[in-house]
Amino acid sequence: MPVRYKNKKTRIFFLSCWLTAVAAIFISAIMIDTAKAASYAGLKISITPGPECYDGKDNDSDGKMDYPADSDCDSTNDNSEFPLIVNNVSSGGGGGSIAPITSVTLSGYAYPLNKITILKDGQIALTTIAGPDAIFNAVLTGLTEGFYNFSIYSEDIYGLKSGAFTFPVYITKGASTNIGGIFLAPTIKLDKESVKSGDNITILGQSAPNAEINITVNSEKENIIKTKTDQNGVYSYDFDTALLELGDHSAKSKSTLKKQVSSYSKIVGFKVFEDKASAAAYEEEKQGETAKGDFNNDNKVDLIDFSILSYWYKKPQPPTIVDMNKDGRINIIDFSILAFSWTG
């Protein structure tokens, strides 16, 4: 029987809640699909199955599964749950063994000789170092069967963090899962945040050695520049701002190496002024500001800043520095702004 509400206001309220929920699910689905498209390009997954007697399946449909429950299994390493027939006599199980290792191997390109951090379901699972060619190879063991969300990021020679390369994967019991084709996006930074029209602004960062870098500078007409990284994976390009109109602009970059393409870097912004005095004044003003969300001035927006903001949540007269949108109160809007500025 359908639920009937007593008055029109109640019906409208519940209808609006339902529509909001549906819209949120729809928007989330679009965001997830977009993230997948950005992160999964070039990802290569291969699986070496575990032995039948250790894969958590009833492969011979006899109602018994794996060693030692299935008497036709000789050990956990036996690759057949079916009985071995020798001279019309069935041979059953016997003897134990060391269980096969459930593992996942992650490989790809990061930044030469820099640390890589691998997270499993949001927790640090392993750190490793990329080789001089930026190639890394990491193996995680001790996993159980199920879905996992992996995230991989690195830090370049300038101390800049890459965007996280994130993807879900299902790990099968006893199987060796190889995930290759990971290509971290390049890092990017500018030598200045303001510039006189016609002067150069330097765009630089790091990726894999000898990679092609495509830099996109946002303007009324999009400007795409190509350059290459050196043997250390570093790139630098002096961009002539005479091509740009006055006002705010942004830049981003992506890498191509051996037909493999990364996703885009983080976006960095700058402003073009008509004269040097205005540009210098703006630069001085920006340098005097605390980075948004960096409440303890350690050049990071992380859990310490989150704790500081949490302390002032819904408390009266919060300090100006923690009031992210300057509305005199700390609420969910301030946490959203902090999340946008998050560096970890």
ChimeraX attribute file (.defattr): number of C-alpha atoms within 10 A of each C-alpha:
attribute: neighborCount
match mode: 1-to-1
recipient: residues
	/A:1	3
	/A:2	4
	/A:3	5
	/A:4	8
	/A:5	11
	/A:6	8
	/A:7	8
	/A:8	8
	/A:9	10
	/A:10	12
	/A:11	13
	/A:12	12
	/A:13	10
	/A:14	12
	/A:15	12
	/A:16	12
	/A:17	12
	/A:18	12
	/A:19	11
	/A:20	12
	/A:21	12
	/A:22	12
	/A:23	12
	/A:24	12
	/A:25	12
	/A:26	11
	/A:27	12
	/A:28	12
	/A:29	12
	/A:30	12
	/A:31	12
	/A:32	11
	/A:33	12
	/A:34	11
	/A:35	14
	/A:36	15
	/A:37	11
	/A:38	15
	/A:39	21
	/A:40	18
	/A:41	15
	/A:42	15
	/A:43	15
	/A:44	13
	/A:45	13
	/A:46	11
	/A:47	13
	/A:48	11
	/A:49	16
	/A:50	23
	/A:51	21
	/A:52	23
	/A:53	29
	/A:54	27
	/A:55	23
	/A:56	16
	/A:57	15
	/A:58	16
	/A:59	16
	/A:60	15
	/A:61	10
	/A:62	10
	/A:63	10
	/A:64	16
	/A:65	22
	/A:66	26
	/A:67	26
	/A:68	18
	/A:69	12
	/A:70	21
	/A:71	18
	/A:72	24
	/A:73	28
	/A:74	24
	/A:75	23
	/A:76	23
	/A:77	21
	/A:78	19
	/A:79	17
	/A:80	19
	/A:81	27
	/A:82	20
	/A:83	17
	/A:84	16
	/A:85	10
	/A:86	8
	/A:87	6
	/A:88	7
	/A:89	9
	/A:90	11
	/A:91	15
	/A:92	15
	/A:93	18
	/A:94	13
	/A:95	10
	/A:96	13
	/A:97	12
	/A:98	8
	/A:99	15
	/A:100	17
	/A:101	16
	/A:102	21
	/A:103	20
	/A:104	20
	/A:105	16
	/A:106	19
	/A:107	19
	/A:108	18
	/A:109	24
	/A:110	32
	/A:111	32
	/A:112	24
	/A:113	18
	/A:114	18
	/A:115	17
	/A:116	20
	/A:117	16
	/A:118	23
	/A:119	18
	/A:120	16
	/A:121	13
	/A:122	11
	/A:123	11
	/A:124	13
	/A:125	14
	/A:126	14
	/A:127	14
	/A:128	16
	/A:129	19
	/A:130	22
	/A:131	16
	/A:132	16
	/A:133	17
	/A:134	20
	/A:135	19
	/A:136	23
	/A:137	15
	/A:138	17
	/A:139	14
	/A:140	16
	/A:141	12
	/A:142	8
	/A:143	15
	/A:144	14
	/A:145	15
	/A:146	10
	/A:147	12
	/A:148	17
	/A:149	14
	/A:150	20
	/A:151	20
	/A:152	23
	/A:153	19
	/A:154	26
	/A:155	18
	/A:156	23
	/A:157	16
	/A:158	12
	/A:159	10
	/A:160	16
	/A:161	17
	/A:162	24
	/A:163	20
	/A:164	18
	/A:165	22
	/A:166	19
	/A:167	15
	/A:168	14
	/A:169	14
	/A:170	11
	/A:171	19
	/A:172	22
	/A:173	21
	/A:174	25
	/A:175	20
	/A:176	22
	/A:177	23
	/A:178	16
	/A:179	19
	/A:180	18
	/A:181	18
	/A:182	25
	/A:183	29
	/A:184	27
	/A:185	29
	/A:186	32
	/A:187	30
	/A:188	27
	/A:189	21
	/A:190	18
	/A:191	13
	/A:192	16
	/A:193	21
	/A:194	25
	/A:195	25
	/A:196	20
	/A:197	22
	/A:198	16
	/A:199	14
	/A:200	16
	/A:201	21
	/A:202	14
	/A:203	21
	/A:204	20
	/A:205	22
	/A:206	29
	/A:207	33
	/A:208	31
	/A:209	23
	/A:210	20
	/A:211	24
	/A:212	20
	/A:213	25
	/A:214	17
	/A:215	22
	/A:216	18
	/A:217	23
	/A:218	16
	/A:219	16
	/A:220	9
	/A:221	10
	/A:222	11
	/A:223	13
	/A:224	13
	/A:225	13
	/A:226	12
	/A:227	15
	/A:228	20
	/A:229	20
	/A:230	16
	/A:231	14
	/A:232	18
	/A:233	23
	/A:234	22
	/A:235	24
	/A:236	18
	/A:237	17
	/A:238	13
	/A:239	15
	/A:240	13
	/A:241	19
	/A:242	13
	/A:243	12
	/A:244	20
	/A:245	16
	/A:246	16
	/A:247	13
	/A:248	15
	/A:249	18
	/A:250	13
	/A:251	22
	/A:252	21
	/A:253	26
	/A:254	22
	/A:255	29
	/A:256	19
	/A:257	16
	/A:258	8
	/A:259	7
	/A:260	15
	/A:261	20
	/A:262	25
	/A:263	20
	/A:264	21
	/A:265	22
	/A:266	17
	/A:267	14
	/A:268	16
	/A:269	16
	/A:270	17
	/A:271	21
	/A:272	24
	/A:273	20
	/A:274	14
	/A:275	12
	/A:276	15
	/A:277	12
	/A:278	15
	/A:279	20
	/A:280	17
	/A:281	11
	/A:282	17
	/A:283	17
	/A:284	13
	/A:285	10
	/A:286	13
	/A:287	10
	/A:288	9
	/A:289	8
	/A:290	14
	/A:291	17
	/A:292	18
	/A:293	28
	/A:294	22
	/A:295	19
	/A:296	14
	/A:297	12
	/A:298	12
	/A:299	13
	/A:300	18
	/A:301	22
	/A:302	18
	/A:303	12
	/A:304	15
	/A:305	20
	/A:306	18
	/A:307	11
	/A:308	15
	/A:309	23
	/A:310	16
	/A:311	12
	/A:312	17
	/A:313	18
	/A:314	14
	/A:315	12
	/A:316	10
	/A:317	11
	/A:318	17
	/A:319	13
	/A:320	12
	/A:321	16
	/A:322	24
	/A:323	21
	/A:324	21
	/A:325	14
	/A:326	13
	/A:327	11
	/A:328	16
	/A:329	21
	/A:330	24
	/A:331	18
	/A:332	11
	/A:333	14
	/A:334	21
	/A:335	18
	/A:336	12
	/A:337	14
	/A:338	21
	/A:339	15
	/A:340	12
	/A:341	16
	/A:342	17
	/A:343	17
	/A:344	10
